[in-house]
Amino acid sequence: MIISLRRGLRFIRFIVFFAALVYLFYHIMDFFNGWISPVDHYQIPSGNAVKVFQETDWPGTGEARPTMAERLRLFYWYGE
């Protein structure tokens, strides 16, 4: 079996070039991800926006707390 040095070097050059392009592509996508996504996902909305979920402390325990079915019914009742 004959192993060509020129062919091996060409393969290594291809692997290095491919790795460099993958590295560059990763950093470009990371830059766009940082540019598109908001800084704080959980910030208080501004303008006409309304925060959908707000954890509340229900007074009492047991029957004073609404059931999941009641909460879901109220969620759909208010037009969501």
FIFILUM-404131 format. One record per atom (N, C-alpha, C): residue number from 0; residue in three letters; atom name; x, y, z. Coordinates in steps of 0.05 Angstrom, whole numbers, padded with zeros to 5 digits. Example, Ala and Ser with C-alpha at 12.3 -4.5 7.8 and 13.67 -1.06 7.14 Angstrom:
BEGIN
+------+------+------+--------+--------+--------+
! pake ! sevo ! lolo !     c1 !     c2 !     c3 !
+------+------+------+--------+--------+--------+
!    0 !  ALA !    N !  00264 ! -00114 !  00156 !
!    0 !  ALA !   CA !  00246 ! -00090 !  00156 !
!    0 !  ALA !    C !  00264 ! -00066 !  00156 !
!    1 !  SER !    N !  00257 ! -00045 !  00142 !
!    1 !  SER !   CA !  00273 ! -00021 !  00143 !
!    1 !  SER !    C !  00258 !  00001 !  00157 !
+------+------+------+--------+--------+--------+
//
This chain:
BEGIN
+------+------+------+--------+--------+--------+
! pake ! sevo ! lolo !     c1 !     c2 !     c3 !
+------+------+------+--------+--------+--------+
!    0 !  MET !    N !  00017 ! -00024 !  00000 !
!    0 !  MET !   CA !  00000 !  00000 !  00000 !
!    0 !  MET !    C !  00018 !  00025 !  00000 !
!    1 !  ILE !    N !  00012 !  00042 ! -00018 !
!    1 !  ILE !   CA !  00028 !  00067 ! -00021 !
!    1 !  ILE !    C !  00012 !  00090 ! -00009 !
!    2 !  ILE !    N !  00024 !  00105 !  00009 !
!    2 !  ILE !   CA !  00012 !  00128 !  00021 !
!    2 !  ILE !    C !  00025 !  00153 !  00010 !
!    3 !  SER !    N !  00009 !  00169 ! -00003 !
!    3 !  SER !   CA !  00019 !  00193 ! -00015 !
!    3 !  SER !    C !  00020 !  00216 !  00006 !
!    4 !  LEU !    N !  00044 !  00228 !  00008 !
!    4 !  LEU !   CA !  00047 !  00250 !  00026 !
!    4 !  LEU !    C !  00031 !  00275 !  00018 !
!    5 !  ARG !    N !  00030 !  00280 ! -00008 !
!    5 !  ARG !   CA !  00015 !  00303 ! -00019 !
!    5 !  ARG !    C ! -00014 !  00299 ! -00013 !
!    6 !  ARG !    N ! -00024 !  00275 ! -00017 !
!    6 !  ARG !   CA ! -00053 !  00270 ! -00012 !
!    6 !  ARG !    C ! -00060 !  00273 !  00018 !
!    7 !  GLY !    N ! -00042 !  00263 !  00036 !
!    7 !  GLY !   CA ! -00046 !  00266 !  00064 !
!    7 !  GLY !    C ! -00046 !  00295 !  00073 !
!    8 !  LEU !    N ! -00027 !  00311 !  00062 !
!    8 !  LEU !   CA ! -00026 !  00339 !  00069 !
!    8 !  LEU !    C ! -00051 !  00354 !  00059 !
!    9 !  ARG !    N ! -00061 !  00346 !  00036 !
!    9 !  ARG !   CA ! -00085 !  00358 !  00026 !
!    9 !  ARG !    C ! -00109 !  00352 !  00043 !
!   10 !  PHE !    N ! -00110 !  00328 !  00054 !
!   10 !  PHE !   CA ! -00131 !  00320 !  00072 !
!   10 !  PHE !    C ! -00130 !  00335 !  00098 !
!   11 !  ILE !    N ! -00106 !  00338 !  00109 !
!   11 !  ILE !   CA ! -00102 !  00353 !  00134 !
!   11 !  ILE !    C ! -00109 !  00382 !  00129 !
!   12 !  ARG !    N ! -00102 !  00394 !  00107 !
!   12 !  ARG !   CA ! -00109 !  00421 !  00100 !
!   12 !  ARG !    C ! -00139 !  00424 !  00099 !
!   13 !  PHE !    N ! -00153 !  00405 !  00087 !
!   13 !  PHE !   CA ! -00182 !  00405 !  00085 !
!   13 !  PHE !    C ! -00194 !  00405 !  00113 !
!   14 !  ILE !    N ! -00184 !  00388 !  00131 !
!   14 !  ILE !   CA ! -00195 !  00385 !  00158 !
!   14 !  ILE !    C ! -00191 !  00412 !  00173 !
!   15 !  VAL !    N ! -00168 !  00424 !  00171 !
!   15 !  VAL !   CA ! -00162 !  00449 !  00185 !
!   15 !  VAL !    C ! -00180 !  00471 !  00174 !
!   16 !  PHE !    N ! -00183 !  00472 !  00147 !
!   16 !  PHE !   CA ! -00201 !  00493 !  00135 !
!   16 !  PHE !    C ! -00230 !  00488 !  00143 !
!   17 !  PHE !    N ! -00239 !  00464 !  00144 !
!   17 !  PHE !   CA ! -00266 !  00457 !  00152 !
!   17 !  PHE !    C ! -00270 !  00465 !  00182 !
!   18 !  ALA !    N ! -00252 !  00459 !  00199 !
!   18 !  ALA !   CA ! -00254 !  00466 !  00227 !
!   18 !  ALA !    C ! -00254 !  00496 !  00231 !
!   19 !  ALA !    N ! -00239 !  00511 !  00216 !
!   19 !  ALA !   CA ! -00238 !  00540 !  00217 !
!   19 !  ALA !    C ! -00265 !  00551 !  00209 !
!   20 !  LEU !    N ! -00277 !  00541 !  00188 !
!   20 !  LEU !   CA ! -00303 !  00550 !  00179 !
!   20 !  LEU !    C ! -00325 !  00544 !  00199 !
!   21 !  VAL !    N ! -00324 !  00520 !  00211 !
!   21 !  VAL !   CA ! -00344 !  00513 !  00231 !
!   21 !  VAL !    C ! -00341 !  00532 !  00255 !
!   22 !  TYR !    N ! -00317 !  00537 !  00264 !
!   22 !  TYR !   CA ! -00312 !  00556 !  00286 !
!   22 !  TYR !    C ! -00322 !  00583 !  00279 !
!   23 !  LEU !    N ! -00317 !  00593 !  00255 !
!   23 !  LEU !   CA ! -00327 !  00620 !  00247 !
!   23 !  LEU !    C ! -00358 !  00620 !  00246 !
!   24 !  PHE !    N ! -00370 !  00599 !  00235 !
!   24 !  PHE !   CA ! -00399 !  00598 !  00233 !
!   24 !  PHE !    C ! -00411 !  00597 !  00261 !
!   25 !  TYR !    N ! -00399 !  00583 !  00280 !
!   25 !  TYR !   CA ! -00409 !  00582 !  00307 !
!   25 !  TYR !    C ! -00409 !  00609 !  00320 !
!   26 !  HIS !    N ! -00388 !  00624 !  00316 !
!   26 !  HIS !   CA ! -00386 !  00650 !  00329 !
!   26 !  HIS !    C ! -00405 !  00670 !  00315 !
!   27 !  ILE !    N ! -00410 !  00668 !  00289 !
!   27 !  ILE !   CA ! -00429 !  00685 !  00276 !
!   27 !  ILE !    C ! -00457 !  00679 !  00286 !
!   28 !  MET !    N ! -00464 !  00654 !  00289 !
!   28 !  MET !   CA ! -00490 !  00647 !  00300 !
!   28 !  MET !    C ! -00493 !  00656 !  00329 !
!   29 !  ASP !    N ! -00472 !  00654 !  00345 !
!   29 !  ASP !   CA ! -00473 !  00663 !  00372 !
!   29 !  ASP !    C ! -00477 !  00693 !  00374 !
!   30 !  PHE !    N ! -00464 !  00708 !  00356 !
!   30 !  PHE !   CA ! -00468 !  00737 !  00354 !
!   30 !  PHE !    C ! -00496 !  00744 !  00348 !
!   31 !  PHE !    N ! -00508 !  00730 !  00328 !
!   31 !  PHE !   CA ! -00536 !  00736 !  00322 !
!   31 !  PHE !    C ! -00555 !  00728 !  00344 !
!   32 !  ASN !    N ! -00549 !  00706 !  00358 !
!   32 !  ASN !   CA ! -00566 !  00698 !  00380 !
!   32 !  ASN !    C ! -00565 !  00719 !  00402 !
!   33 !  GLY !    N ! -00542 !  00730 !  00408 !
!   33 !  GLY !   CA ! -00541 !  00751 !  00428 !
!   33 !  GLY !    C ! -00554 !  00777 !  00419 !
!   34 !  TRP !    N ! -00554 !  00782 !  00393 !
!   34 !  TRP !   CA ! -00566 !  00806 !  00382 !
!   34 !  TRP !    C ! -00596 !  00804 !  00381 !
!   35 !  ILE !    N ! -00607 !  00781 !  00375 !
!   35 !  ILE !   CA ! -00636 !  00777 !  00372 !
!   35 !  ILE !    C ! -00650 !  00774 !  00399 !
!   36 !  SER !    N ! -00639 !  00757 !  00416 !
!   36 !  SER !   CA ! -00653 !  00751 !  00441 !
!   36 !  SER !    C ! -00651 !  00774 !  00460 !
!   37 !  PRO !    N ! -00672 !  00778 !  00476 !
!   37 !  PRO !   CA ! -00671 !  00800 !  00495 !
!   37 !  PRO !    C ! -00651 !  00794 !  00518 !
!   38 !  VAL !    N ! -00642 !  00816 !  00531 !
!   38 !  VAL !   CA ! -00622 !  00813 !  00552 !
!   38 !  VAL !    C ! -00634 !  00799 !  00576 !
!   39 !  ASP !    N ! -00658 !  00807 !  00585 !
!   39 !  ASP !   CA ! -00670 !  00796 !  00608 !
!   39 !  ASP !    C ! -00697 !  00784 !  00600 !
!   40 !  HIS !    N ! -00699 !  00757 !  00601 !
!   40 !  HIS !   CA ! -00723 !  00744 !  00593 !
!   40 !  HIS !    C ! -00746 !  00748 !  00613 !
!   41 !  TYR !    N ! -00740 !  00755 !  00637 !
!   41 !  TYR !   CA ! -00760 !  00757 !  00658 !
!   41 !  TYR !    C ! -00764 !  00786 !  00668 !
!   42 !  GLN !    N ! -00758 !  00805 !  00651 !
!   42 !  GLN !   CA ! -00762 !  00833 !  00659 !
!   42 !  GLN !    C ! -00792 !  00841 !  00659 !
!   43 !  ILE !    N ! -00798 !  00862 !  00673 !
!   43 !  ILE !   CA ! -00826 !  00872 !  00674 !
!   43 !  ILE !    C ! -00832 !  00884 !  00647 !
!   44 !  PRO !    N ! -00855 !  00876 !  00635 !
!   44 !  PRO !   CA ! -00861 !  00886 !  00608 !
!   44 !  PRO !    C ! -00868 !  00916 !  00610 !
!   45 !  SER !    N ! -00863 !  00930 !  00587 !
!   45 !  SER !   CA ! -00869 !  00958 !  00586 !
!   45 !  SER !    C ! -00889 !  00963 !  00564 !
!   46 !  GLY !    N ! -00902 !  00987 !  00565 !
!   46 !  GLY !   CA ! -00922 !  00994 !  00545 !
!   46 !  GLY !    C ! -00948 !  00980 !  00550 !
!   47 !  ASN !    N ! -00960 !  00969 !  00529 !
!   47 !  ASN !   CA ! -00986 !  00955 !  00531 !
!   47 !  ASN !    C ! -00983 !  00925 !  00538 !
!   48 !  ALA !    N ! -00958 !  00916 !  00542 !
!   48 !  ALA !   CA ! -00954 !  00888 !  00547 !
!   48 !  ALA !    C ! -00962 !  00881 !  00576 !
!   49 !  VAL !    N ! -00972 !  00857 !  00579 !
!   49 !  VAL !   CA ! -00981 !  00847 !  00605 !
!   49 !  VAL !    C ! -00966 !  00822 !  00612 !
!   50 !  LYS !    N ! -00956 !  00819 !  00636 !
!   50 !  LYS !   CA ! -00943 !  00795 !  00644 !
!   50 !  LYS !    C ! -00964 !  00774 !  00649 !
!   51 !  VAL !    N ! -00963 !  00751 !  00636 !
!   51 !  VAL !   CA ! -00984 !  00731 !  00637 !
!   51 !  VAL !    C ! -00984 !  00716 !  00663 !
!   52 !  PHE !    N ! -00961 !  00708 !  00672 !
!   52 !  PHE !   CA ! -00959 !  00691 !  00696 !
!   52 !  PHE !    C ! -00948 !  00708 !  00719 !
!   53 !  GLN !    N ! -00963 !  00708 !  00741 !
!   53 !  GLN !   CA ! -00953 !  00721 !  00765 !
!   53 !  GLN !    C ! -00959 !  00703 !  00788 !
!   54 !  GLU !    N ! -00939 !  00695 !  00802 !
!   54 !  GLU !   CA ! -00943 !  00677 !  00825 !
!   54 !  GLU !    C ! -00956 !  00693 !  00847 !
!   55 !  THR !    N ! -00978 !  00683 !  00858 !
!   55 !  THR !   CA ! -00992 !  00696 !  00880 !
!   55 !  THR !    C ! -00992 !  00678 !  00904 !
!   56 !  ASP !    N ! -00991 !  00690 !  00927 !
!   56 !  ASP !   CA ! -00994 !  00675 !  00952 !
!   56 !  ASP !    C ! -01024 !  00675 !  00959 !
!   57 !  TRP !    N ! -01036 !  00651 !  00957 !
!   57 !  TRP !   CA ! -01065 !  00649 !  00964 !
!   57 !  TRP !    C ! -01069 !  00649 !  00994 !
!   58 !  PRO !    N ! -01088 !  00664 !  01004 !
!   58 !  PRO !   CA ! -01093 !  00664 !  01032 !
!   58 !  PRO !    C ! -01104 !  00637 !  01041 !
!   59 !  GLY !    N ! -01094 !  00626 !  01062 !
!   59 !  GLY !   CA ! -01105 !  00601 !  01073 !
!   59 !  GLY !    C ! -01094 !  00577 !  01058 !
!   60 !  THR !    N ! -01105 !  00555 !  01066 !
!   60 !  THR !   CA ! -01097 !  00530 !  01053 !
!   60 !  THR !    C ! -01122 !  00513 !  01048 !
!   61 !  GLY !    N ! -01120 !  00493 !  01032 !
!   61 !  GLY !   CA ! -01142 !  00475 !  01027 !
!   61 !  GLY !    C ! -01163 !  00487 !  01009 !
!   62 !  GLU !    N ! -01188 !  00491 !  01019 !
!   62 !  GLU !   CA ! -01210 !  00499 !  01002 !
!   62 !  GLU !    C ! -01208 !  00529 !  00993 !
!   63 !  ALA !    N ! -01194 !  00545 !  01008 !
!   63 !  ALA !   CA ! -01191 !  00574 !  01001 !
!   63 !  ALA !    C ! -01175 !  00577 !  00975 !
!   64 !  ARG !    N ! -01159 !  00558 !  00969 !
!   64 !  ARG !   CA ! -01142 !  00559 !  00945 !
!   64 !  ARG !    C ! -01158 !  00548 !  00921 !
!   65 !  PRO !    N ! -01159 !  00562 !  00898 !
!   65 !  PRO !   CA ! -01174 !  00552 !  00875 !
!   65 !  PRO !    C ! -01160 !  00527 !  00863 !
!   66 !  THR !    N ! -01176 !  00510 !  00852 !
!   66 !  THR !   CA ! -01165 !  00486 !  00840 !
!   66 !  THR !    C ! -01154 !  00493 !  00813 !
!   67 !  MET !    N ! -01139 !  00474 !  00802 !
!   67 !  MET !   CA ! -01127 !  00478 !  00776 !
!   67 !  MET !    C ! -01148 !  00482 !  00754 !
!   68 !  ALA !    N ! -01170 !  00467 !  00757 !
!   68 !  ALA !   CA ! -01192 !  00469 !  00737 !
!   68 !  ALA !    C ! -01205 !  00497 !  00739 !
!   69 !  GLU !    N ! -01208 !  00508 !  00763 !
!   69 !  GLU !   CA ! -01220 !  00535 !  00765 !
!   69 !  GLU !    C ! -01201 !  00556 !  00753 !
!   70 !  ARG !    N ! -01175 !  00552 !  00758 !
!   70 !  ARG !   CA ! -01156 !  00571 !  00747 !
!   70 !  ARG !    C ! -01155 !  00570 !  00717 !
!   71 !  LEU !    N ! -01157 !  00546 !  00706 !
!   71 !  LEU !   CA ! -01158 !  00543 !  00677 !
!   71 !  LEU !    C ! -01184 !  00554 !  00665 !
!   72 !  ARG !    N ! -01206 !  00550 !  00679 !
!   72 !  ARG !   CA ! -01232 !  00561 !  00670 !
!   72 !  ARG !    C ! -01230 !  00592 !  00670 !
!   73 !  LEU !    N ! -01219 !  00604 !  00691 !
!   73 !  LEU !   CA ! -01217 !  00633 !  00691 !
!   73 !  LEU !    C ! -01198 !  00643 !  00670 !
!   74 !  PHE !    N ! -01177 !  00628 !  00664 !
!   74 !  PHE !   CA ! -01158 !  00636 !  00643 !
!   74 !  PHE !    C ! -01172 !  00638 !  00616 !
!   75 !  TYR !    N ! -01189 !  00618 !  00610 !
!   75 !  TYR !   CA ! -01203 !  00619 !  00585 !
!   75 !  TYR !    C ! -01226 !  00638 !  00585 !
!   76 !  TRP !    N ! -01238 !  00643 !  00609 !
!   76 !  TRP !   CA ! -01260 !  00661 !  00611 !
!   76 !  TRP !    C ! -01252 !  00690 !  00605 !
!   77 !  TYR !    N ! -01228 !  00697 !  00612 !
!   77 !  TYR !   CA ! -01219 !  00724 !  00607 !
!   77 !  TYR !    C ! -01209 !  00728 !  00578 !
!   78 !  GLY !    N ! -01214 !  00709 !  00561 !
!   78 !  GLY !   CA ! -01209 !  00713 !  00533 !
!   78 !  GLY !    C ! -01182 !  00704 !  00522 !
!   79 !  GLU !    N ! -01168 !  00688 !  00537 !
!   79 !  GLU !   CA ! -01142 !  00679 !  00527 !
!   79 !  GLU !    C ! -01146 !  00654 !  00511 !
+------+------+------+--------+--------+--------+
//
